[in-house]
Amino acid sequence: MNFETIARPYAQAIYDHSEGWEVDLDQLELALGTPEVQQLIDSPKLAYKEKTEVFLSLFEGQIQDKTSNLIKVLGESKRISLIPQISKEYKKLLSGTKGSNDVVVTSAFELTEEQLNKITASLKGRYGDSLNLEQVVDISLIGGFSIKCGDEVTDYSIKGKLEKLKNQIK
């Protein structure tokens, strides 16, 4: 199960409907990182409603009402443990408002500066001028490269073409 995919709609909802979630989300994420809170969430002895109430009581008077409501919604869906992923996705959305996109270019070999410049120029047309480009070398690609931005992956690798051909032959 891909937790990012599940967390993204929650992050989008809180991003779309109000501002000022960072401090509360950081606080919730920090609490979920402690063994005691993790034990509470994982405990088979308590019903999820009780877990939600106990978790909420930890932050009484320290978080905004909207954050308490988010915890209640997540508790009803048995998804309190998604808070770190929701926080991560929310922060991605915030950085997106600043116009930067994280792009990972994975190639079979180290790309030259000229090759990176060509790739970057074409990516700017697609994703905007402000890119955070990261280059990764993966020799299993055999040749070529793949580009990942968010959920979108564009594969120009020989390995990818061979996989596609293999699937067509089946």
Secondary structure, DSSP 8 states (H G I E B T S, - for coil): --HHHHHHHHHHHHHHH-S--HHHHHHHHHHHTSHHHHHHHH-SSS-HHHHHHHHHHTTTTTS-HHHHHHHHHHHHTT-GGGHHHHHHHHHHHHHHHTTEEEEEEEESS---HHHHHHHHHHHHHHH-SEEEEEEEE-GGG-SSEEEEETTEEEE--HHHHHHHHHHHH-
